Amino acid sequence: MLSAFLSAFRTPDLRRKLLFTVGIIAVYRLGATMPSPGVAYGNVQKCLDTLQGGSTGVLNLLDLFSGGALLQLSVFALGIMPYITASIILQLLTVVIPRLEQLRKEGQAGQAKITQYTRYLTLGLGILQSSAFVALARSGQLFNNQCDQFPIIPKGTGIPDWLTLSILVMTMTAGTGVVMWLGELITDRGVGNGMSVLIFTSIAARLPSEGWRIKTTKGWGMFFLVIALVLLVITAVTFIEQAQRRIPVQYAKRMIGRRMYGGTSTYIPLKVNQAGVIPVIFASSLLYLPQLALQFFDQTNPGKTQAWIQNHIVKASAPEHIAIYFLLIIFFTYFYVSITFNPTEVADNMKKYGGFVPGIRPGKPTAEYLDFILSRITLPGALYLGIIAILPNFFFIWLDNQQFQNFPFGGTAVLIMVGVGLETVKQIESQLMQRNYEGFLR
């Protein structure tokens, strides 16, 4: 990997792309640390120091994806999450709306139209999410009413409250649009997928501070033990992310005019983790609903049902929370794989171009064979996703739940970082191969 980066810097074209990507990342991190107008940045820092990390619940995941910008209500507080949510929604709607399905099959022109719809939906979600987070910050529920002595959005500043809140919502929504534009710039002119690179940057920005917190509170022994466990998890994730089942495909020879076509052999790669990190995001979003519902009840005098939900469903270290989280990830893995990979469509396309799986008849038998293989390979992928995702919950129990709510060394963070790292390195190596290809004549 290091040799690939060194070779890339020796290539002028790739060096410009890498430096451009680094420049965009620097702009992104600057916006993530720039406070929005109307936010008392000093009070935010005092509150974070008091709580030793931040909020609780799913806000930890969102704050991790924003690189710590969400709880600070910075300009880029929402990060790239509205765009990811919009992309997932449109991908799901493609299955049920014929118009979107038709656009997907139209190639580049249809994909450009879907991208445009994604941008509009991203801005709409940005308005909704920024309004929700501003309301939570104003009421003190962003930090579970534990920082009422440090108001995040002070009152009595001489500016009307509605104007302050409106400017905050507009600023954070505009920041979402800028982040989306920066990600597209990286995709077009830089290296790697822009949105993935920005998420990777946000998670990586949290690693030094969280690692140092472990050292200062638990000592060097625990610090090195955690690092060893992290390296072990990264090795396992890298191994499974690369794992795939290759189904051989043979194309028959066809005579078109005076030329013979076909007769080649290839394969269909079915990854063990076919769904990626999407099931984890879906499961986290569903588990956030009980916590969101609790906000509408009296927090000072909770009832029995409310207290049970808080202690057994919302609490990340509760066995019920871990079990529900694990089962939801398995369910959504099967669900997402079923809507993104259609064995019947793949079998029909193979039959149309004269392809067949050796030993399997084309058409319906091929579709049934692909469906059988996919169902068998999805089970270990779902179990793998569930185990990796619940690792931070055990870290909460092990390292003290109150001090390490934003623990970034396991679960979703590792899945994203390893996946983005592998994808970026592969893209750099493919571009190097195109520029340094050794042919028969030299």
Secondary structure, 3 states (H helix, E strand, C coil): CHHHHHHHHHCHHHHHHHHHHHHHHHHHHHHHHCECCCCCHHHHHHHHHHHCCCCCCCHHHHHHHCCCCCCCCECCCCCCHHHHHHHHHHHHHHHHCHHHHHHHHCCHHHHHHHHHHHHHHHHHHHHHHHHHHHHHHHHCHHHCCCCCCCCCCCCCCCCCHHHHHHHHHHHHHHHHHHHHHHHHHHHHHCCCCHHHHHHHHHHHHHHHHHHHHHHHHHCHHHHHHHHHHHHHHHHHHHHHHHCEEEEEEEECCEEECCEEECCCEEEEEEECCCCCCHHHHHHHHHHHHHHHHHCCCCCCCCCHHHHHHHHHHHCCCCHHHHHHHHHHHHHHHHHHHHHHCCHHHHHHHHHHCCEECCCCCCCHHHHHHHHHHHHHHHHHHHHHHHHHHHHHHHHHHHHCCCCCCCCCCCCHHHHHHHHHHHHHHHHHHHHHHHHCCCCCCC
